[in-house]
Amino acid sequence: MKRLLFIPCLVFTLCGFSQESLLYLELGGAGPLVSVNYERQITPKSPFNLRAGLGYVVTWDYGGVTVPTGIYFLEDLGNQNYLELGINYTFLFESDKEDTRGFFLPAIGYRKYFLKNNGFLKITFNPVFFNDDPIRIIPWGGISYGFRF
C-alpha cells in the first residue's frame, strides 16, 4: 500500500516547484467514470504536466475509489490550442477487496484554454489497458472542464 501512495505523493511534491495549476472535473478519461483532478507544470516553461486525482467507478466487474495519476506533454498549436499526449496509471481501490488493482491509459487529445475566465476544456481518447491474462484493451475517452490558477 505504501508503494502505491508513492506516485501521488511524488506528483504533489514536484508540483510545489511548478508554475501553472489546473483544477478540473473529468467525465470518463483516466477517472475512469468521474474524477476531480489537479494538474501542474513541472517547471515554468516546461511542456510537461503532472496530474493526480480522486474519482469513483462502478461497473459489472468492479467498483470503488480511483486515483488517476499521469504525465502529459503539451504541443502548442497556437491561439491557446494544444495537442495533448500522455500516459496515466489509475489505481483502483475496490470496496469489497483488500488488494489494489490498476490499469494504464495512454492519452491523446485536444486542449483549449480560455483567456477570459481562465477556464479550459479538454477532450481525450484513452484506451484502457488491463493487466489481466490475457491483456484486455477497451476503447475509452473523456471530457474535462476546469480552470487555471
Contacts in CASP RR format, 6 or more apart in sequence:
PFRMAT RR
TARGET T0000
AUTHOR 0000-0000-0000
METHOD contacts of the structure
MODEL  1
MKRLLFIPCLVFTLCGFSQESLLYLELGGAGPLVSVNYERQITPKSPFNL
RAGLGYVVTWDYGGVTVPTGIYFLEDLGNQNYLELGINYTFLFESDKEDT
RGFFLPAIGYRKYFLKNNGFLKITFNPVFFNDDPIRIIPWGGISYGFRF
1 100 0 8 1.000
4 91 0 8 1.000
4 100 0 8 1.000
7 52 0 8 1.000
7 69 0 8 1.000
7 89 0 8 1.000
8 52 0 8 1.000
8 53 0 8 1.000
8 67 0 8 1.000
8 69 0 8 1.000
11 50 0 8 1.000
11 51 0 8 1.000
11 52 0 8 1.000
11 69 0 8 1.000
11 70 0 8 1.000
12 38 0 8 1.000
12 52 0 8 1.000
14 40 0 8 1.000
14 42 0 8 1.000
14 50 0 8 1.000
15 21 0 8 1.000
15 38 0 8 1.000
15 40 0 8 1.000
15 50 0 8 1.000
16 40 0 8 1.000
17 43 0 8 1.000
18 40 0 8 1.000
18 41 0 8 1.000
18 42 0 8 1.000
18 43 0 8 1.000
18 44 0 8 1.000
18 50 0 8 1.000
19 40 0 8 1.000
19 41 0 8 1.000
19 43 0 8 1.000
19 44 0 8 1.000
20 40 0 8 1.000
20 41 0 8 1.000
20 44 0 8 1.000
20 148 0 8 1.000
21 38 0 8 1.000
21 39 0 8 1.000
21 40 0 8 1.000
21 148 0 8 1.000
21 149 0 8 1.000
22 37 0 8 1.000
22 38 0 8 1.000
22 39 0 8 1.000
22 40 0 8 1.000
22 49 0 8 1.000
22 120 0 8 1.000
22 146 0 8 1.000
22 147 0 8 1.000
22 148 0 8 1.000
23 36 0 8 1.000
23 37 0 8 1.000
23 38 0 8 1.000
23 39 0 8 1.000
23 146 0 8 1.000
23 147 0 8 1.000
23 149 0 8 1.000
24 36 0 8 1.000
24 37 0 8 1.000
24 39 0 8 1.000
24 120 0 8 1.000
24 122 0 8 1.000
24 144 0 8 1.000
24 145 0 8 1.000
24 146 0 8 1.000
24 147 0 8 1.000
25 34 0 8 1.000
25 35 0 8 1.000
25 36 0 8 1.000
25 37 0 8 1.000
25 144 0 8 1.000
25 145 0 8 1.000
25 146 0 8 1.000
26 34 0 8 1.000
26 35 0 8 1.000
26 36 0 8 1.000
26 37 0 8 1.000
26 68 0 8 1.000
26 142 0 8 1.000
26 143 0 8 1.000
26 144 0 8 1.000
27 33 0 8 1.000
27 34 0 8 1.000
27 142 0 8 1.000
27 143 0 8 1.000
27 144 0 8 1.000
28 34 0 8 1.000
28 35 0 8 1.000
28 126 0 8 1.000
28 140 0 8 1.000
28 141 0 8 1.000
28 142 0 8 1.000
28 143 0 8 1.000
29 35 0 8 1.000
29 68 0 8 1.000
29 105 0 8 1.000
29 107 0 8 1.000
29 124 0 8 1.000
29 126 0 8 1.000
29 140 0 8 1.000
29 141 0 8 1.000
29 142 0 8 1.000
29 144 0 8 1.000
30 51 0 8 1.000
30 68 0 8 1.000
30 70 0 8 1.000
30 88 0 8 1.000
30 90 0 8 1.000
30 105 0 8 1.000
30 107 0 8 1.000
30 126 0 8 1.000
31 53 0 8 1.000
31 55 0 8 1.000
31 57 0 8 1.000
31 66 0 8 1.000
31 68 0 8 1.000
31 90 0 8 1.000
32 57 0 8 1.000
32 66 0 8 1.000
32 68 0 8 1.000
32 90 0 8 1.000
32 105 0 8 1.000
32 126 0 8 1.000
32 128 0 8 1.000
32 140 0 8 1.000
33 55 0 8 1.000
33 56 0 8 1.000
33 57 0 8 1.000
33 58 0 8 1.000
33 66 0 8 1.000
34 55 0 8 1.000
34 56 0 8 1.000
34 57 0 8 1.000
35 53 0 8 1.000
35 54 0 8 1.000
35 55 0 8 1.000
35 56 0 8 1.000
35 66 0 8 1.000
35 68 0 8 1.000
36 53 0 8 1.000
36 54 0 8 1.000
36 55 0 8 1.000
37 51 0 8 1.000
37 52 0 8 1.000
37 53 0 8 1.000
37 54 0 8 1.000
37 68 0 8 1.000
37 144 0 8 1.000
38 51 0 8 1.000
38 52 0 8 1.000
38 53 0 8 1.000
39 49 0 8 1.000
39 50 0 8 1.000
39 51 0 8 1.000
39 72 0 8 1.000
40 49 0 8 1.000
40 50 0 8 1.000
40 51 0 8 1.000
41 48 0 8 1.000
41 49 0 8 1.000
42 48 0 8 1.000
42 49 0 8 1.000
42 50 0 8 1.000
47 73 0 8 1.000
47 74 0 8 1.000
47 75 0 8 1.000
47 76 0 8 1.000
48 71 0 8 1.000
48 72 0 8 1.000
48 73 0 8 1.000
48 74 0 8 1.000
49 71 0 8 1.000
49 72 0 8 1.000
49 74 0 8 1.000
50 69 0 8 1.000
50 70 0 8 1.000
50 71 0 8 1.000
50 72 0 8 1.000
51 68 0 8 1.000
51 69 0 8 1.000
51 70 0 8 1.000
51 71 0 8 1.000
51 72 0 8 1.000
51 88 0 8 1.000
52 67 0 8 1.000
52 68 0 8 1.000
52 69 0 8 1.000
52 70 0 8 1.000
53 67 0 8 1.000
53 68 0 8 1.000
53 69 0 8 1.000
54 65 0 8 1.000
54 66 0 8 1.000
54 67 0 8 1.000
55 65 0 8 1.000
55 66 0 8 1.000
55 67 0 8 1.000
55 68 0 8 1.000
56 63 0 8 1.000
56 64 0 8 1.000
56 65 0 8 1.000
56 66 0 8 1.000
57 63 0 8 1.000
57 64 0 8 1.000
57 66 0 8 1.000
57 92 0 8 1.000
58 64 0 8 1.000
62 92 0 8 1.000
62 94 0 8 1.000
62 101 0 8 1.000
63 92 0 8 1.000
63 94 0 8 1.000
63 95 0 8 1.000
64 92 0 8 1.000
64 93 0 8 1.000
64 94 0 8 1.000
64 95 0 8 1.000
65 92 0 8 1.000
65 93 0 8 1.000
65 95 0 8 1.000
66 90 0 8 1.000
66 91 0 8 1.000
66 92 0 8 1.000
66 93 0 8 1.000
67 90 0 8 1.000
67 91 0 8 1.000
67 93 0 8 1.000
68 88 0 8 1.000
68 89 0 8 1.000
68 90 0 8 1.000
68 91 0 8 1.000
68 105 0 8 1.000
69 88 0 8 1.000
69 89 0 8 1.000
69 90 0 8 1.000
69 91 0 8 1.000
70 86 0 8 1.000
70 87 0 8 1.000
70 88 0 8 1.000
70 89 0 8 1.000
71 86 0 8 1.000
71 87 0 8 1.000
72 84 0 8 1.000
72 85 0 8 1.000
72 86 0 8 1.000
72 107 0 8 1.000
73 84 0 8 1.000
73 85 0 8 1.000
73 86 0 8 1.000
74 82 0 8 1.000
74 83 0 8 1.000
74 84 0 8 1.000
74 111 0 8 1.000
75 82 0 8 1.000
75 83 0 8 1.000
75 84 0 8 1.000
75 85 0 8 1.000
76 82 0 8 1.000
77 83 0 8 1.000
80 112 0 8 1.000
80 113 0 8 1.000
80 114 0 8 1.000
80 115 0 8 1.000
81 110 0 8 1.000
81 111 0 8 1.000
81 112 0 8 1.000
82 110 0 8 1.000
82 111 0 8 1.000
82 112 0 8 1.000
82 113 0 8 1.000
83 108 0 8 1.000
83 109 0 8 1.000
83 110 0 8 1.000
83 111 0 8 1.000
84 107 0 8 1.000
84 108 0 8 1.000
84 109 0 8 1.000
84 110 0 8 1.000
84 111 0 8 1.000
84 122 0 8 1.000
84 124 0 8 1.000
85 107 0 8 1.000
85 108 0 8 1.000
85 109 0 8 1.000
86 106 0 8 1.000
86 107 0 8 1.000
86 108 0 8 1.000
87 104 0 8 1.000
87 105 0 8 1.000
87 106 0 8 1.000
87 107 0 8 1.000
88 104 0 8 1.000
88 105 0 8 1.000
88 106 0 8 1.000
88 107 0 8 1.000
88 126 0 8 1.000
89 102 0 8 1.000
89 103 0 8 1.000
89 104 0 8 1.000
89 105 0 8 1.000
90 102 0 8 1.000
90 103 0 8 1.000
90 105 0 8 1.000
91 100 0 8 1.000
91 101 0 8 1.000
91 102 0 8 1.000
92 100 0 8 1.000
92 101 0 8 1.000
92 102 0 8 1.000
92 103 0 8 1.000
93 100 0 8 1.000
94 100 0 8 1.000
94 101 0 8 1.000
101 131 0 8 1.000
102 131 0 8 1.000
103 128 0 8 1.000
103 129 0 8 1.000
103 130 0 8 1.000
103 131 0 8 1.000
104 128 0 8 1.000
104 129 0 8 1.000
104 131 0 8 1.000
105 126 0 8 1.000
105 127 0 8 1.000
105 128 0 8 1.000
105 129 0 8 1.000
105 140 0 8 1.000
106 126 0 8 1.000
106 127 0 8 1.000
106 129 0 8 1.000
107 124 0 8 1.000
107 125 0 8 1.000
107 126 0 8 1.000
108 124 0 8 1.000
108 125 0 8 1.000
109 122 0 8 1.000
109 123 0 8 1.000
109 124 0 8 1.000
109 125 0 8 1.000
110 122 0 8 1.000
110 123 0 8 1.000
110 124 0 8 1.000
111 120 0 8 1.000
111 121 0 8 1.000
111 122 0 8 1.000
112 120 0 8 1.000
112 121 0 8 1.000
112 122 0 8 1.000
113 119 0 8 1.000
113 120 0 8 1.000
113 148 0 8 1.000
114 120 0 8 1.000
114 121 0 8 1.000
117 147 0 8 1.000
118 147 0 8 1.000
118 148 0 8 1.000
118 149 0 8 1.000
119 145 0 8 1.000
119 146 0 8 1.000
119 147 0 8 1.000
119 148 0 8 1.000
120 144 0 8 1.000
120 145 0 8 1.000
120 146 0 8 1.000
120 147 0 8 1.000
120 148 0 8 1.000
121 143 0 8 1.000
121 144 0 8 1.000
121 145 0 8 1.000
121 146 0 8 1.000
122 143 0 8 1.000
122 144 0 8 1.000
123 142 0 8 1.000
123 143 0 8 1.000
123 144 0 8 1.000
124 141 0 8 1.000
124 142 0 8 1.000
124 143 0 8 1.000
124 144 0 8 1.000
125 139 0 8 1.000
125 140 0 8 1.000
125 141 0 8 1.000
125 142 0 8 1.000
126 140 0 8 1.000
126 141 0 8 1.000
126 142 0 8 1.000
127 137 0 8 1.000
127 138 0 8 1.000
127 139 0 8 1.000
127 140 0 8 1.000
128 136 0 8 1.000
128 137 0 8 1.000
128 138 0 8 1.000
128 140 0 8 1.000
129 135 0 8 1.000
129 136 0 8 1.000
129 137 0 8 1.000
130 136 0 8 1.000
130 137 0 8 1.000
130 138 0 8 1.000
END
